[in-house]
């Protein structure tokens, strides 16, 4: 073990983690990532970097750093999935590098091995390492920012924190946890240090504020607007929905093999509280949990696993700290890794997934859809499988996303977003158990009353095409 960790261990682990995105070099964009990354990057490229502002109906309010990074790669090497994954390799590897550095600081060799293996096999981390998207940018800048803050390397912390805010609006929550953690671990703080800290965070916020001022002056709004594709998700919920949101939040933390991990982490934190020996890692974990609850529960946006990934990473480290002292360590470790691996072949039943807003990008199960089912159904559509010259084809999320956004390939026929109140206006409807937007009752009505035309399945997923018996052909 000791000989292994003498051979540039941080870089070795970073390369191993980054290799997962290279292994999936033909995996397309999935779900929200086409809205967050591929479309903005294509827009930047097509405008030759003259316009950083997206069309209003597709502008989510997020800063454009990750899209700009990818667009530069495409400008230099061409637009393809292979180039996309090559561009993301240093980002995924960089995040793994900082995770290793944090683990090395708080764990012995046994705990380090446990934490690293959990990181590589944690389903949602793996899913977002293999599939291109913005999540690895958040990991890289948040982990790097916390690491430099912990080491009191303020220049690195300032740069990483500023980049974090320019990646995604969720960076505000992650930066808030880092700032509060700094106050917690370096208290009592003198007035002079408090002033220096305030100045540093002003520098961190400056690029983010300048971007939003520029955006506001050009469009008349910043952060969100009424025409945003996610405006409904940013609406506040009533008190009656908070309890349900809390239950879903808890479920998201424990899904896919994370239950034993959380039990170990909670036990470790409880012992530290009792002994009054909270480490900086404990503080970060507690503050992240609290701020994520405050940031997610009041809003209508479905709570998905990727929102909680940084918290899950810290949980892995705390669990590894505790697991090394447990009598049946190897048994719990093996069960957890097996549970995590098996999660990639599991999906909730259709009716259950509709109730809890299940996101299929939480595991690798979405690869069955994005690499096999979706190309297959689009091939059938463009072979003339439909009976109308210009059919009206509807589908649920994420199927109606442009094939060019997801696969970076042109397509002749493309489905559009279903109107669940007037399904009779469509000629064809595509249904899949990966779609979480079509109500269960509507889905069952289509299955029972419409004519099945084509069926495709892969792993636990299926994608069916149904024809309207009336063949409205609404042009």
C-alpha positions as CSV (number, residue, x, y, z in Angstrom):
1,X,0.0,0.0,0.0
2,X,2.7,2.5,1.0
3,X,4.7,1.8,-2.2
4,X,1.6,2.4,-4.3
5,X,0.9,5.8,-2.7
6,X,4.4,7.0,-3.3
7,X,3.9,7.0,-7.1
8,X,2.2,10.4,-7.6
9,X,-1.0,9.1,-6.1
10,X,-3.1,12.3,-6.5
11,X,-2.3,12.4,-10.3
12,X,-2.8,8.7,-10.7
13,X,-6.2,8.8,-9.1
14,X,-7.1,11.9,-11.1
15,X,-6.2,10.2,-14.4
16,X,-8.2,7.1,-13.4
17,X,-11.3,9.2,-12.6
18,X,-10.8,11.3,-15.7
19,X,-10.5,8.2,-17.9
20,X,-14.2,7.4,-17.2
21,X,-15.2,10.3,-19.5
22,X,-12.8,9.1,-22.2
23,X,-14.3,5.6,-21.9
24,X,-17.7,7.1,-22.8
25,X,-16.4,9.2,-25.7
26,X,-19.6,8.6,-27.7
27,X,-22.0,9.2,-24.9
28,X,-24.3,12.1,-25.8
29,X,-25.6,14.9,-23.7
30,X,-28.6,13.9,-21.6
31,X,-31.5,15.6,-19.9
32,X,-30.8,19.2,-18.7
33,X,-27.2,19.1,-19.8
34,X,-28.2,19.9,-23.4
35,X,-29.9,23.0,-22.1
36,X,-27.1,23.9,-19.7
37,X,-24.1,23.1,-21.9
38,X,-24.4,21.9,-25.5
39,X,-27.0,24.5,-26.7
40,X,-25.2,27.5,-25.1
41,X,-21.8,26.2,-26.5
42,X,-23.3,25.8,-30.0
43,X,-24.8,29.3,-29.8
44,X,-21.5,30.8,-28.9
45,X,-19.8,28.9,-31.7
46,X,-22.4,29.8,-34.3
47,X,-22.2,33.5,-33.4
48,X,-18.4,33.3,-33.6
49,X,-18.3,34.4,-29.9
50,X,-19.9,37.7,-30.7
51,X,-23.0,37.0,-28.6
52,X,-22.9,35.6,-25.0
53,X,-26.7,36.0,-24.7
54,X,-29.0,33.2,-25.5
55,X,-32.4,33.4,-27.1
56,X,-34.8,34.5,-24.3
57,X,-36.9,31.3,-24.4
58,X,-33.8,29.2,-23.8
59,X,-31.9,31.5,-21.4
60,X,-31.8,29.9,-18.0
61,X,-29.9,32.7,-16.3
62,X,-26.8,30.6,-15.6
63,X,-23.4,32.2,-16.4
64,X,-21.6,30.9,-19.5
65,X,-18.2,29.8,-18.3
66,X,-18.5,26.1,-18.9
67,X,-20.2,26.7,-22.3
68,X,-17.5,29.1,-23.3
69,X,-14.8,26.5,-22.4
70,X,-16.5,23.8,-24.5
71,X,-17.1,26.2,-27.4
72,X,-13.4,27.0,-27.5
73,X,-12.5,23.3,-27.8
74,X,-15.1,22.9,-30.6
75,X,-13.7,25.9,-32.4
76,X,-10.2,24.4,-32.3
77,X,-10.9,20.7,-32.9
78,X,-14.4,20.5,-34.4
79,X,-17.9,19.8,-33.0
80,X,-18.1,16.1,-32.0
81,X,-18.8,14.0,-28.9
82,X,-15.2,12.8,-28.9
83,X,-13.9,16.4,-28.6
84,X,-16.5,17.1,-26.0
85,X,-15.2,14.2,-23.8
86,X,-11.6,15.2,-24.4
87,X,-12.5,18.7,-23.2
88,X,-14.1,17.4,-20.0
89,X,-11.2,15.0,-19.2
90,X,-9.1,17.7,-17.4
91,X,-12.2,18.9,-15.5
92,X,-13.2,15.5,-14.2
93,X,-9.6,14.7,-13.4
94,X,-9.1,18.0,-11.7
95,X,-12.1,17.4,-9.4
96,X,-10.8,13.9,-8.5
97,X,-7.4,15.4,-7.8
98,X,-8.8,17.8,-5.2
99,X,-11.0,15.1,-3.7
100,X,-7.8,13.0,-3.2
101,X,-6.0,15.8,-1.6
102,X,-8.9,16.3,0.9
103,X,-9.0,12.6,1.6
104,X,-5.3,12.4,2.1
105,X,-5.5,15.2,4.7
106,X,-8.2,13.5,6.9
107,X,-7.8,9.8,6.3
108,X,-5.1,7.1,6.9
109,X,-4.2,4.7,4.1
110,X,-7.1,2.3,4.8
111,X,-9.6,5.1,4.9
112,X,-8.2,6.6,1.8
113,X,-8.6,3.4,-0.2
114,X,-12.2,3.1,1.0
115,X,-13.0,6.7,0.1
116,X,-11.4,6.6,-3.3
117,X,-13.2,3.4,-4.2
118,X,-16.5,4.8,-3.1
119,X,-15.9,8.0,-5.2
120,X,-15.2,6.0,-8.3
121,X,-18.3,3.8,-8.0
122,X,-20.8,6.2,-6.5
123,X,-23.5,6.0,-9.1
124,X,-24.3,9.7,-9.7
125,X,-20.6,10.8,-9.7
126,X,-19.9,8.1,-12.2
127,X,-22.9,9.0,-14.3
128,X,-21.9,12.6,-14.6
129,X,-18.3,11.7,-15.2
130,X,-19.2,9.6,-18.2
131,X,-22.0,11.8,-19.6
132,X,-21.0,15.3,-20.6
133,X,-22.4,18.2,-18.6
134,X,-21.7,21.1,-16.2
135,X,-21.6,19.1,-12.9
136,X,-17.8,18.3,-13.1
137,X,-17.1,22.0,-13.3
138,X,-18.9,22.6,-10.1
139,X,-17.0,19.7,-8.4
140,X,-13.7,21.1,-9.6
141,X,-14.1,24.6,-8.5
142,X,-16.0,23.9,-5.2
143,X,-13.5,21.2,-4.1
144,X,-10.6,23.4,-5.1
145,X,-12.0,26.4,-3.4
146,X,-12.5,24.6,-0.1
147,X,-9.1,23.0,-0.3
148,X,-7.3,26.3,-0.8
149,X,-9.4,27.9,1.9
150,X,-8.5,25.1,4.3
151,X,-4.8,25.5,3.5
152,X,-5.1,29.3,3.7
153,X,-3.9,29.7,0.2
154,X,-6.0,32.7,-0.5
155,X,-5.1,33.4,-4.1
156,X,-6.0,29.9,-5.2
157,X,-9.2,30.1,-3.2
158,X,-10.2,33.4,-4.7
159,X,-9.7,32.2,-8.3
160,X,-11.5,28.9,-7.7
161,X,-14.4,30.6,-6.0
162,X,-14.8,33.2,-8.7
163,X,-14.9,30.4,-11.4
164,X,-17.4,28.5,-9.3
165,X,-19.9,31.4,-9.5
166,X,-19.4,31.8,-13.2
167,X,-20.2,28.1,-13.8
168,X,-23.8,27.8,-12.4
169,X,-26.2,29.7,-10.1
170,X,-25.9,26.8,-7.6
171,X,-22.3,28.0,-7.1
172,X,-23.8,30.6,-4.8
173,X,-25.0,27.9,-2.3
174,X,-21.7,26.0,-2.5
175,X,-19.7,29.2,-2.0
176,X,-21.9,30.2,1.0
177,X,-21.0,26.9,2.7
178,X,-17.3,27.5,2.1
179,X,-17.5,31.0,3.5
180,X,-19.4,29.9,6.6
181,X,-17.0,27.0,7.0
182,X,-14.1,29.5,6.9
183,X,-15.7,31.5,9.7
184,X,-16.3,28.3,11.8
185,X,-12.8,26.8,11.6
186,X,-10.8,30.0,11.9
187,X,-12.7,31.6,14.8
188,X,-12.2,33.7,16.8
189,X,-11.5,36.1,13.9
190,X,-9.9,39.5,14.4
191,X,-11.4,42.6,12.9
192,X,-8.4,42.9,10.5
193,X,-8.9,39.3,9.3
194,X,-12.6,39.9,8.9
195,X,-11.9,43.0,6.7
196,X,-9.4,41.0,4.6
197,X,-11.9,38.2,4.3
198,X,-14.7,40.6,3.2
199,X,-12.4,42.2,0.6
200,X,-11.5,38.7,-0.8
201,X,-15.2,37.7,-1.1
202,X,-15.9,41.0,-2.8
203,X,-13.2,40.1,-5.4
204,X,-14.8,36.7,-5.8
205,X,-18.3,38.2,-6.4
206,X,-17.1,40.9,-8.8
207,X,-17.0,38.8,-12.0
208,X,-20.4,37.3,-11.2
209,X,-21.9,40.7,-10.5
210,X,-20.4,42.2,-13.7
211,X,-21.8,39.4,-15.8
212,X,-25.3,39.9,-14.3
213,X,-25.1,43.7,-14.8
214,X,-24.2,43.1,-18.4
215,X,-27.0,40.6,-18.8
216,X,-29.5,42.9,-17.2
217,X,-28.5,45.9,-19.3
218,X,-28.8,43.8,-22.5
219,X,-32.0,41.9,-21.7
220,X,-33.7,43.7,-18.9
221,X,-33.4,40.9,-16.4
222,X,-30.9,38.8,-14.5
223,X,-30.9,35.4,-12.8
224,X,-34.5,34.5,-13.9
225,X,-37.4,35.8,-16.0
226,X,-41.0,34.9,-16.9
227,X,-40.0,33.3,-20.3
228,X,-37.3,31.1,-18.7
229,X,-37.6,27.3,-19.5
230,X,-37.4,26.7,-15.8
231,X,-39.5,29.6,-14.4
232,X,-42.1,27.2,-13.0
233,X,-39.3,25.3,-11.1
234,X,-38.2,28.5,-9.5
235,X,-41.6,29.3,-8.0
236,X,-42.1,29.0,-4.3
237,X,-44.1,26.2,-2.9
238,X,-46.7,26.3,-0.1
239,X,-46.1,24.9,3.4
240,X,-47.9,21.7,2.6
241,X,-45.3,20.8,0.0
242,X,-42.3,21.3,2.3
243,X,-42.8,18.0,4.1
244,X,-43.0,16.1,0.8
245,X,-39.9,18.0,-0.4
246,X,-38.0,17.0,2.8
247,X,-38.9,13.4,2.3
248,X,-37.7,13.4,-1.3
249,X,-34.5,15.2,-0.2
250,X,-33.8,12.5,2.3
251,X,-34.5,9.8,-0.2
252,X,-32.1,11.4,-2.7
253,X,-29.4,11.2,-0.1
254,X,-29.9,7.5,0.7
255,X,-30.5,6.2,-2.8
256,X,-28.3,3.9,-4.8
257,X,-26.1,2.4,-2.1
258,X,-25.7,5.6,0.0
259,X,-27.7,4.3,3.0
260,X,-24.7,2.6,4.7
261,X,-22.5,5.5,3.8
262,X,-24.8,8.0,5.5
263,X,-25.2,5.8,8.6
264,X,-21.4,5.7,9.0
265,X,-21.0,9.4,8.4
266,X,-23.8,10.3,10.8
267,X,-22.2,8.1,13.5
268,X,-18.8,9.7,12.9
269,X,-20.3,13.2,13.2
270,X,-22.2,12.3,16.3
271,X,-19.1,11.1,18.0
272,X,-17.2,14.2,17.0
273,X,-20.0,16.4,18.4
274,X,-20.1,14.5,21.7
275,X,-16.3,14.8,22.1
276,X,-16.4,18.4,20.9
277,X,-13.8,17.5,18.2
278,X,-15.5,18.7,15.0
279,X,-13.0,18.9,12.2
280,X,-13.2,21.4,9.3
281,X,-14.7,18.5,7.2
282,X,-17.5,18.1,9.7
283,X,-18.2,21.8,9.6
284,X,-18.4,21.8,5.8
285,X,-20.7,18.8,5.8
286,X,-23.1,20.3,8.3
287,X,-23.2,23.7,6.6
288,X,-23.6,22.2,3.1
289,X,-26.5,20.1,4.4
290,X,-28.2,23.1,6.0
291,X,-27.8,25.5,3.0
292,X,-28.9,22.9,0.5
293,X,-32.1,22.3,2.6
294,X,-32.7,26.1,2.6
295,X,-32.0,26.4,-1.1
296,X,-34.0,23.5,-2.4
297,X,-37.0,22.8,-0.2
298,X,-38.8,26.2,-0.7
299,X,-38.9,25.8,-4.5
300,X,-40.9,23.8,-6.9
301,X,-37.9,22.5,-8.8
302,X,-37.6,18.7,-8.5
303,X,-34.8,17.7,-6.1
304,X,-32.4,15.6,-8.2
305,X,-29.4,13.7,-7.1
306,X,-26.9,15.8,-9.0
307,X,-27.8,18.9,-6.8
308,X,-26.5,17.0,-3.8
309,X,-23.3,15.6,-5.2
310,X,-20.8,17.8,-3.4
311,X,-22.5,16.9,-0.1
312,X,-22.3,13.3,-1.0
313,X,-18.6,13.6,-1.7
314,X,-18.0,15.0,1.8
315,X,-20.2,12.2,3.2
316,X,-18.0,9.6,1.5
317,X,-14.9,10.9,3.4
318,X,-16.7,11.0,6.8
319,X,-18.0,7.5,6.2
320,X,-14.5,6.2,5.3
321,X,-13.2,7.8,8.6
322,X,-15.7,5.7,10.5
323,X,-15.6,2.6,8.5
324,X,-11.9,1.9,9.2
325,X,-12.8,1.4,12.9
326,X,-15.8,-0.8,12.4
327,X,-15.4,-4.5,13.1
328,X,-17.1,-5.8,9.9
329,X,-15.5,-3.1,7.8
330,X,-14.9,-5.3,4.7
331,X,-18.4,-6.7,4.7
332,X,-20.0,-3.3,4.9
333,X,-17.6,-2.0,2.2
334,X,-18.4,-4.9,-0.1
335,X,-22.1,-4.6,0.3
336,X,-22.0,-0.8,-0.4
337,X,-19.9,-1.2,-3.5
338,X,-22.2,-4.0,-4.8
339,X,-25.3,-2.0,-4.0
340,X,-23.8,1.0,-5.9
341,X,-22.9,-1.1,-8.9
342,X,-26.3,-2.8,-9.1
343,X,-28.1,0.6,-9.0
344,X,-27.1,1.2,-12.7
345,X,-29.6,-1.6,-13.7
346,X,-32.6,-0.4,-11.7
347,X,-35.4,2.0,-12.4
348,X,-38.5,2.8,-10.4
349,X,-41.9,1.7,-11.6
350,X,-43.6,4.3,-13.9
351,X,-46.2,5.3,-11.3
352,X,-43.6,5.7,-8.5
353,X,-41.1,7.7,-10.6
354,X,-43.9,10.2,-11.5
355,X,-44.6,10.8,-7.8
356,X,-41.1,11.6,-6.7
357,X,-39.7,13.2,-9.9
358,X,-37.0,10.6,-10.4
359,X,-34.1,11.8,-12.5
360,X,-32.5,9.0,-14.6
361,X,-29.1,10.9,-14.8
362,X,-28.5,9.7,-11.3
363,X,-27.1,6.4,-12.6
364,X,-25.7,5.0,-15.8
365,X,-29.1,3.5,-16.6
366,X,-29.7,6.5,-18.9
367,X,-27.0,5.2,-21.2
368,X,-29.5,2.5,-22.4
369,X,-31.7,5.3,-23.5
370,X,-29.2,7.9,-24.9
371,X,-26.9,5.5,-26.7
372,X,-29.4,2.9,-27.9
373,X,-33.1,3.6,-27.6
374,X,-33.1,7.2,-28.8
375,X,-30.9,6.7,-31.9
376,X,-33.0,3.7,-32.7
377,X,-36.4,5.5,-32.6
378,X,-35.0,8.4,-34.6
379,X,-33.6,6.0,-37.2
380,X,-37.1,4.6,-37.6
381,X,-38.7,8.0,-37.8
382,X,-36.3,9.1,-40.6
383,X,-36.8,5.8,-42.5
384,X,-40.4,6.8,-43.0
385,X,-41.9,4.6,-40.2
386,X,-44.7,7.2,-39.9
387,X,-47.7,7.3,-42.3
388,X,-47.8,11.1,-42.7
389,X,-45.6,13.3,-44.8
390,X,-45.3,15.9,-42.0
391,X,-46.5,14.1,-38.9
392,X,-47.1,15.8,-35.5
393,X,-44.8,13.8,-33.2
394,X,-45.0,14.5,-29.4
395,X,-43.0,13.2,-26.6
396,X,-42.1,13.9,-22.9
397,X,-38.9,15.1,-21.4
398,X,-36.1,14.6,-22.4
399,X,-37.0,13.1,-25.7
400,X,-38.1,16.3,-27.4
401,X,-34.6,17.9,-27.0
402,X,-33.0,18.5,-30.3
403,X,-31.0,15.6,-31.6
404,X,-28.4,18.1,-32.6
405,X,-28.1,19.4,-29.0
406,X,-27.7,15.9,-27.6
407,X,-25.8,13.9,-30.2
408,X,-24.4,16.8,-32.3
409,X,-26.0,15.3,-35.4
410,X,-28.7,16.6,-37.6
411,X,-32.1,14.9,-37.8
412,X,-34.9,15.2,-40.3
413,X,-37.8,14.4,-38.0
414,X,-37.9,15.6,-34.4
415,X,-40.6,15.2,-31.7
416,X,-41.8,18.2,-29.8
417,X,-43.1,18.7,-26.2
418,X,-46.3,16.9,-25.5
419,X,-49.5,18.9,-24.6
420,X,-50.9,16.5,-22.0
421,X,-54.2,18.3,-22.1
422,X,-54.8,17.7,-25.8
423,X,-53.1,14.5,-26.8
424,X,-55.7,14.0,-29.6
425,X,-53.9,16.7,-31.6
426,X,-50.9,14.6,-32.2
427,X,-50.4,12.0,-35.0
428,X,-47.7,10.1,-33.0
429,X,-46.6,10.0,-29.4
430,X,-43.3,8.6,-28.1
431,X,-43.5,7.1,-24.6
432,X,-40.7,5.7,-22.4
433,X,-40.3,4.8,-18.8
434,X,-37.4,7.4,-18.7
435,X,-39.9,10.2,-19.3
436,X,-40.9,11.9,-16.0
437,X,-43.1,14.6,-17.5
438,X,-46.1,12.7,-18.8
439,X,-48.7,12.0,-16.0
440,X,-49.2,8.3,-15.3
441,X,-52.9,8.5,-16.2
442,X,-52.2,10.1,-19.5
443,X,-49.5,7.5,-20.3
444,X,-51.9,4.7,-19.5
445,X,-54.6,6.2,-21.7
446,X,-52.2,6.4,-24.7
447,X,-51.1,2.7,-24.1
448,X,-54.7,1.5,-23.9
449,X,-56.3,3.6,-26.7
450,X,-53.6,4.3,-29.3
451,X,-52.0,1.9,-31.8
452,X,-48.5,0.7,-31.1
453,X,-46.3,1.2,-34.1
454,X,-42.8,0.5,-32.9
455,X,-41.2,-0.9,-29.8
456,X,-37.6,-0.7,-28.6
457,X,-36.1,-1.8,-25.4
458,X,-32.6,-2.0,-23.8
459,X,-31.8,-3.1,-20.3
460,X,-34.6,-2.0,-17.9
461,X,-35.7,0.8,-20.3
462,X,-38.2,0.9,-23.1
463,X,-39.3,3.4,-25.7
464,X,-42.5,3.0,-27.7
465,X,-44.1,4.9,-30.5
466,X,-48.0,5.1,-30.7
467,X,-50.2,6.2,-33.6
468,X,-53.3,8.2,-33.1
469,X,-56.2,6.0,-34.3
470,X,-57.8,9.1,-35.8
471,X,-54.5,10.1,-37.6
472,X,-55.2,13.8,-37.2
473,X,-52.1,14.8,-39.1
474,X,-52.4,18.3,-37.8
475,X,-50.0,20.3,-39.9
